[in-house]
Amino acid sequence: MKHNISPTSSKFPLAGVKVLDFGHTVMAPTCGLILADLGAEVVRIERVEGDPTRNLKGFGSGFFGYLNRNKQSVAIDLKNPLSRPVLERAFEWADVVIENFGPDVMDRLGYGYADATRANSRIIYCSLKGFLPGPYQARPALDEVVQMMGGLAYMTGPVGQPIRAGASIVDMTGGMFGVIGVLAALRAREATGQGSHVTSALYETTAFLVGQHMAMAQFGDTPVVPMPARTQAWCLYDLCPCADGQMFIGITSDAQWNRFCVAFGLQELQDDPRLATNTSRTIERPWLIPRLNEKFATLSMATVESLCKKAEIPFGPVRTPLDLLDDEHLRANGSLLDVTVGDRSASLPAMPFRIDDHLPSVRLQPQGIGAQTAEYLSTWGLTDPECQHLFDCSAVAGPQLQPSL
């Protein structure tokens, strides 16, 4: 057979780590994406008809293209009995398994942690679930469900109007915690020679994210109220109305306040004894903020940006996600990657970190359904006739390799 699997470059930190990604939607695909961008050989195990996110509309229409670069695709019917020996060989081959099926689904299919470890005692099995073990563990969950029940939506919206965050923040953060667990398990395996079962969950991820508010209530003396109604800790930490837009400005020190007053020509405020310290300025916010907003309203966004730069204070204009496509900073440092799915192309964010001068990039575009099925069947030790039988019985799907001449 001719093999066409893209080699993993040794310059990447996770080069040589082999991953089976049974993920769908966001949480597990995020985990697999991070591992893939770091150089792991990630093989997506998807349905023979393809991952449903390939055809989602509306809010989910970007999931597949965003989360599946640098991954191979093997399409296999998990419910077909002919698939079992194939996946047993895949488990023998793999270092890591990722899955985010509902509670006990993989166990019922015969591909759970116990099944995987029978095939390979060194395997690291990462289960990404709605809940960690406990009274809720049998319940299905979604990002928005746990944002509501975990207090994040309560903290995000105005009083009495809980609002989900504007991105799949819990799904993606839960996937990141899965990566952390996998990396720790890989490190532990170096010492023990044994694999382990890593579990990350949406609900506990949400609890971690709102932990700062739980701590504030117990260690401090400030009531926990939604962020729009919170008591400010700084004199100016607000969305400011400019003549042609909105700018967020944050002043968190006395030195920043003094530079701000100089840059914006507010000498009378700088000299006002009521505004001498951050604490006193915060007390005076009821009249101070309207006074500052009067000033901002006379200035253009460009002018406010220029003055904030001059004062060396934190600021940021209100923008949409599409505005980032033309962001000079992201463009200049390579933080937008060119990704192609079928006949559509997009600029999408890279991983937000560098290792020395290395920025994770696109080594492999999102693949068609089962694009590497035949290659991996061969890699996992199946003969040409065995492979052909699997295709003929619709246990697997994808392009079939041409016999070598």
C-alpha positions as CSV (number, residue, x, y, z in Angstrom):
1,M,0.0,0.0,0.0
2,K,1.0,3.6,-0.5
3,H,1.2,5.6,2.7
4,N,0.5,9.3,2.9
5,I,0.3,10.1,6.6
6,S,2.0,13.4,7.3
7,P,5.0,12.9,9.6
8,T,5.1,14.7,12.9
9,S,8.1,17.1,13.0
10,S,10.5,16.4,15.9
11,K,10.8,20.1,16.6
12,F,7.3,20.1,18.3
13,P,7.1,19.4,22.0
14,L,4.7,16.5,21.7
15,A,6.2,14.9,18.6
16,G,5.8,11.1,18.8
17,V,2.8,11.2,21.1
18,K,-0.1,9.4,19.4
19,V,-3.7,10.4,20.1
20,L,-7.1,8.9,19.3
21,D,-9.6,11.8,19.4
22,F,-13.2,10.5,19.7
23,G,-14.4,14.0,20.3
24,H,-17.3,15.9,18.9
25,T,-18.6,19.5,19.1
26,V,-16.2,21.7,21.2
27,M,-14.8,20.3,24.5
28,A,-12.9,17.2,23.3
29,P,-12.0,18.7,19.9
30,T,-10.4,21.7,21.8
31,C,-8.3,19.2,23.8
32,G,-7.3,17.4,20.6
33,L,-6.5,20.7,18.8
34,I,-4.1,21.8,21.5
35,L,-2.3,18.5,21.5
36,A,-2.2,18.5,17.7
37,D,-0.8,22.0,17.6
38,L,1.9,21.0,20.0
39,G,2.9,18.2,17.6
40,A,1.1,15.1,18.7
41,E,-0.2,12.8,16.0
42,V,-3.9,13.2,16.5
43,V,-6.3,10.9,14.7
44,R,-10.0,11.9,14.8
45,I,-12.3,8.9,15.1
46,E,-15.5,10.1,13.5
47,R,-18.7,8.5,12.2
48,V,-18.8,6.9,8.8
49,E,-21.2,9.7,7.8
50,G,-18.9,12.3,9.3
51,D,-18.8,14.4,12.4
52,P,-22.1,16.2,12.8
53,T,-20.3,19.5,13.3
54,R,-19.2,19.4,9.7
55,N,-22.8,20.4,8.8
56,L,-24.0,22.5,11.7
57,K,-25.6,25.8,10.9
58,G,-25.9,29.1,12.8
59,F,-23.9,29.3,16.1
60,G,-22.1,26.0,15.4
61,S,-21.2,26.5,11.8
62,G,-17.6,27.3,12.6
63,F,-16.9,24.5,15.1
64,F,-15.4,22.0,12.6
65,G,-13.1,24.3,10.8
66,Y,-11.9,26.0,13.9
67,L,-11.1,22.9,16.0
68,N,-9.8,20.3,13.6
69,R,-6.7,21.5,11.9
70,N,-3.5,19.3,12.3
71,K,-5.7,16.2,12.7
72,Q,-6.0,13.1,10.6
73,S,-9.5,11.6,10.0
74,V,-10.5,7.9,10.4
75,A,-14.2,7.2,9.8
76,I,-15.4,4.1,11.6
77,D,-18.8,2.8,12.9
78,L,-18.4,2.2,16.6
79,K,-21.5,0.1,16.7
80,N,-20.4,-2.3,14.0
81,P,-19.0,-5.5,15.5
82,L,-16.3,-5.6,12.8
83,S,-14.9,-2.3,14.2
84,R,-14.0,-3.9,17.5
85,P,-10.7,-5.6,16.5
86,V,-9.7,-2.4,14.6
87,L,-10.1,-0.2,17.6
88,E,-8.4,-2.7,19.9
89,R,-5.3,-2.4,17.6
90,A,-5.8,1.4,17.6
91,F,-5.7,1.3,21.4
92,E,-2.5,-0.7,21.3
93,W,-1.0,2.0,19.0
94,A,-2.1,5.0,21.0
95,D,-0.6,6.9,23.9
96,V,-3.7,9.0,24.6
97,V,-7.5,8.6,24.0
98,I,-9.8,11.6,24.2
99,E,-13.6,11.3,24.3
100,N,-16.6,13.5,25.4
101,F,-19.5,11.2,24.8
102,G,-22.4,11.2,27.3
103,P,-22.2,9.4,30.7
104,D,-21.1,5.7,30.2
105,V,-21.6,5.7,26.4
106,M,-18.0,4.5,25.7
107,D,-18.3,1.8,28.4
108,R,-21.6,0.6,26.8
109,L,-19.9,0.5,23.4
110,G,-17.0,-1.5,24.8
111,Y,-14.4,1.2,24.3
112,G,-14.2,2.7,27.8
113,Y,-11.2,3.1,30.0
114,A,-11.2,-0.5,31.2
115,D,-11.4,-1.8,27.6
116,A,-8.6,0.5,26.5
117,T,-6.3,-0.5,29.3
118,R,-6.8,-4.2,28.6
119,A,-5.4,-3.5,25.1
120,N,-2.6,-1.1,26.4
121,S,-1.7,-0.7,30.0
122,R,0.3,2.5,29.2
123,I,-2.7,4.3,27.6
124,I,-3.8,7.7,29.0
125,Y,-7.6,7.9,28.7
126,C,-9.0,11.4,28.9
127,S,-12.8,11.6,29.5
128,L,-14.4,15.0,29.2
129,K,-17.8,15.0,30.8
130,G,-20.5,17.2,32.2
131,F,-19.7,16.4,35.8
132,L,-17.0,14.7,37.8
133,P,-18.0,11.6,39.9
134,G,-20.8,12.5,42.4
135,P,-24.5,12.9,42.6
136,Y,-24.7,14.7,39.2
137,Q,-22.4,12.4,37.2
138,A,-25.1,10.6,35.3
139,R,-26.7,13.8,34.0
140,P,-25.9,15.1,30.5
141,A,-24.7,18.7,30.4
142,L,-23.9,21.5,27.9
143,D,-21.8,24.6,28.1
144,E,-24.8,26.9,28.6
145,V,-26.4,24.5,31.2
146,V,-23.4,24.7,33.5
147,Q,-22.9,28.4,33.0
148,M,-26.4,28.8,34.4
149,M,-26.1,26.3,37.3
150,G,-22.5,27.2,38.1
151,G,-23.1,30.9,38.7
152,L,-21.2,32.2,35.6
153,A,-24.3,33.4,33.8
154,Y,-25.6,35.0,37.0
155,M,-22.3,36.9,37.3
156,T,-22.2,37.9,33.6
157,G,-25.6,39.5,33.1
158,P,-27.3,42.5,34.8
159,V,-29.2,41.8,38.0
160,G,-32.0,39.4,37.3
161,Q,-30.9,38.8,33.7
162,P,-28.4,35.9,33.6
163,I,-26.5,35.8,30.3
164,R,-24.2,33.2,29.0
165,A,-20.7,34.3,28.1
166,G,-20.2,35.3,24.4
167,A,-18.1,32.2,23.6
168,S,-18.0,28.5,24.4
169,I,-15.8,29.4,27.3
170,V,-16.6,26.4,29.6
171,D,-16.3,23.9,26.8
172,M,-13.0,25.3,25.7
173,T,-11.6,25.8,29.2
174,G,-12.7,22.3,30.2
175,G,-10.8,21.0,27.2
176,M,-7.7,22.9,28.3
177,F,-7.9,21.3,31.7
178,G,-8.1,18.0,29.9
179,V,-4.8,18.8,28.2
180,I,-3.2,19.7,31.5
181,G,-4.3,16.4,32.9
182,V,-3.0,14.5,29.9
183,L,0.4,16.3,30.1
184,A,0.6,15.5,33.8
185,A,-0.3,11.8,33.1
186,L,2.3,11.6,30.3
187,R,4.9,12.9,32.8
188,A,3.8,10.4,35.5
189,R,4.0,7.6,33.0
190,E,7.7,8.3,32.4
191,A,8.2,7.3,36.1
192,T,5.6,4.5,36.5
193,G,5.3,3.0,33.0
194,Q,1.5,3.0,33.6
195,G,-1.3,4.9,32.0
196,S,-4.1,6.6,33.9
197,H,-7.6,7.9,33.6
198,V,-7.9,11.7,33.3
199,T,-11.3,13.3,33.7
200,S,-12.2,16.9,33.2
201,A,-15.8,18.2,33.6
202,L,-17.8,21.3,32.6
203,Y,-19.5,21.9,35.9
204,E,-16.3,21.8,38.0
205,T,-14.6,24.0,35.3
206,T,-17.4,26.6,35.8
207,A,-17.0,26.4,39.6
208,F,-13.3,27.0,39.2
209,L,-14.0,30.1,37.0
210,V,-16.3,31.6,39.5
211,G,-14.1,30.7,42.4
212,Q,-12.8,34.3,42.7
213,H,-16.3,35.4,43.6
214,M,-16.7,32.5,46.1
215,A,-13.4,33.6,47.7
216,M,-14.5,37.3,47.8
217,A,-17.6,36.4,49.7
218,Q,-15.8,34.3,52.3
219,F,-12.5,36.2,52.7
220,G,-13.8,39.7,52.0
221,D,-16.6,41.9,53.1
222,T,-18.2,42.6,49.6
223,P,-21.5,41.0,48.6
224,V,-21.3,38.9,45.5
225,V,-23.4,40.6,42.8
226,P,-23.4,40.3,39.0
227,M,-20.4,42.0,37.4
228,P,-22.5,44.9,35.9
229,A,-23.6,45.8,39.5
230,R,-20.3,45.2,41.3
231,T,-18.7,47.7,43.6
232,Q,-15.7,49.1,41.8
233,A,-12.2,48.7,43.2
234,W,-10.7,51.4,41.0
235,C,-11.7,55.0,40.2
236,L,-11.9,54.5,36.4
237,Y,-12.5,50.9,35.2
238,D,-15.3,51.6,32.8
239,L,-16.7,51.7,29.2
240,C,-16.3,55.3,28.2
241,P,-18.5,56.9,25.5
242,C,-16.4,58.7,22.8
243,A,-17.8,60.8,20.0
244,D,-17.7,57.9,17.5
245,G,-17.5,54.8,19.6
246,Q,-16.8,53.2,23.0
247,M,-13.5,52.8,24.7
248,F,-12.8,50.8,27.9
249,I,-10.2,52.5,30.1
250,G,-8.8,51.1,33.3
251,I,-6.8,53.2,35.8
252,T,-5.5,51.0,38.7
253,S,-2.9,53.1,40.4
254,D,-2.2,56.7,41.5
255,A,0.7,57.0,39.0
256,Q,-1.7,56.1,36.1
257,W,-4.2,58.6,37.4
258,N,-1.7,61.4,37.4
259,R,-0.5,60.5,33.9
260,F,-4.1,60.3,32.7
261,C,-4.9,63.8,34.0
262,V,-1.9,65.3,32.4
263,A,-2.5,63.6,29.0
264,F,-6.2,64.6,28.9
265,G,-5.7,68.1,30.2
266,L,-7.6,67.5,33.5
267,Q,-5.4,69.5,35.8
268,E,-8.3,70.5,38.0
269,L,-9.0,66.9,38.8
270,Q,-5.4,66.1,39.4
271,D,-5.2,68.9,42.0
272,D,-8.6,68.1,43.7
273,P,-7.8,66.9,47.2
274,R,-10.9,64.6,47.1
275,L,-9.2,62.6,44.3
276,A,-5.7,62.2,45.9
277,T,-5.8,58.4,46.2
278,N,-7.5,55.5,44.5
279,T,-9.6,54.9,47.5
280,S,-10.9,58.5,47.7
281,R,-11.4,58.6,44.0
282,T,-13.5,55.5,44.1
283,I,-15.7,57.1,46.8
284,E,-16.2,60.1,44.5
285,R,-17.2,58.0,41.4
286,P,-20.9,59.1,41.5
287,W,-19.9,62.6,40.3
288,L,-16.4,61.8,38.9
289,I,-17.5,59.3,36.2
290,P,-20.1,61.6,34.7
291,R,-17.5,64.4,34.6
292,L,-15.0,62.2,32.8
293,N,-17.7,61.0,30.4
294,E,-18.4,64.6,29.4
295,K,-14.8,64.9,28.4
296,F,-14.7,61.6,26.5
297,A,-17.8,62.5,24.6
298,T,-16.1,65.4,23.0
299,L,-13.2,63.3,21.7
300,S,-12.9,60.8,18.8
301,M,-11.8,57.2,19.4
302,A,-8.5,57.9,17.6
303,T,-7.8,60.9,19.9
304,V,-8.7,58.9,23.1
305,E,-6.4,56.1,21.9
306,S,-3.6,58.5,21.2
307,L,-3.9,60.1,24.7
308,C,-4.2,56.7,26.5
309,K,-1.0,55.6,24.7
310,K,0.7,58.9,25.8
311,A,-0.4,58.3,29.4
312,E,0.6,54.6,29.3
313,I,-2.7,53.4,30.7
314,P,-4.6,50.3,29.7
315,F,-7.3,50.8,27.2
316,G,-9.3,48.9,24.5
317,P,-11.9,49.8,21.9
318,V,-15.1,47.8,21.8
319,R,-14.8,45.7,18.7
320,T,-16.5,42.7,17.1
321,P,-14.8,39.3,16.4
322,L,-14.7,40.2,12.7
323,D,-12.7,43.3,13.5
324,L,-9.9,41.0,14.6
325,L,-9.4,39.9,11.0
326,D,-7.8,43.2,10.3
327,D,-6.0,43.7,13.6
328,E,-2.5,44.9,12.9
329,H,-1.0,43.2,15.9
330,L,-2.5,39.8,15.2
331,R,-1.5,40.0,11.6
332,A,2.1,41.2,12.3
333,N,2.9,38.4,14.8
334,G,1.4,35.5,12.9
335,S,-1.5,34.9,15.4
336,L,-4.0,34.5,12.6
337,L,-3.8,31.2,10.6
338,D,-5.1,30.4,7.1
339,V,-7.5,27.5,7.4
340,T,-9.3,25.8,4.5
341,V,-12.3,23.5,4.6
342,G,-13.5,22.4,1.2
343,D,-13.8,25.5,-1.0
344,R,-14.0,27.9,2.0
345,S,-11.1,29.6,3.6
346,A,-10.8,31.6,6.9
347,S,-8.3,33.4,9.1
348,L,-8.5,31.9,12.6
349,P,-6.6,32.4,15.8
350,A,-3.5,30.4,16.5
351,M,-2.7,29.1,20.0
352,P,-2.1,32.1,22.2
353,F,1.5,31.2,23.2
354,R,5.0,30.8,21.9
355,I,7.7,28.4,22.9
356,D,10.9,30.3,22.2
357,D,10.3,31.5,18.7
358,H,7.9,28.7,17.7
359,L,4.2,29.6,17.2
360,P,2.0,26.6,16.6
361,S,0.9,26.7,13.0
362,V,-1.2,24.8,10.4
363,R,0.6,21.6,9.3
364,L,-2.5,19.9,8.1
365,Q,-5.8,21.5,7.0
366,P,-9.1,20.0,8.4
367,Q,-9.5,16.7,6.5
368,G,-12.3,15.1,4.6
369,I,-14.4,12.3,6.1
370,G,-12.1,9.3,6.7
371,A,-9.3,10.9,4.6
372,Q,-6.7,8.7,6.3
373,T,-8.9,5.7,7.2
374,A,-7.1,3.3,4.8
375,E,-3.6,4.5,5.8
376,Y,-4.3,3.9,9.5
377,L,-5.9,0.6,9.0
378,S,-2.7,-0.5,7.5
379,T,-0.6,1.2,10.2
380,W,-2.6,-0.7,12.8
381,G,-1.7,-4.0,11.1
382,L,-4.7,-4.9,8.9
383,T,-4.1,-6.6,5.6
384,D,-5.4,-5.3,2.3
385,P,-8.2,-8.0,2.2
386,E,-9.2,-7.1,5.8
387,C,-9.3,-3.4,4.9
388,Q,-11.4,-4.1,1.8
389,H,-13.8,-6.2,3.8
390,L,-14.3,-3.3,6.3
391,F,-15.0,-0.9,3.5
392,D,-17.4,-3.3,1.8
393,C,-19.4,-3.8,5.0
394,S,-19.5,0.0,5.7
395,A,-17.7,-0.5,9.0
396,V,-15.3,2.2,7.9
397,A,-15.5,5.0,5.3
398,G,-13.1,7.2,3.3
399,P,-11.0,7.0,0.2
400,Q,-9.5,3.6,-0.5
401,L,-5.8,3.2,-1.2
402,Q,-4.7,2.0,-4.6
403,P,-2.6,-1.2,-4.6
404,S,1.1,-0.6,-5.0
405,L,2.4,-1.4,-8.5
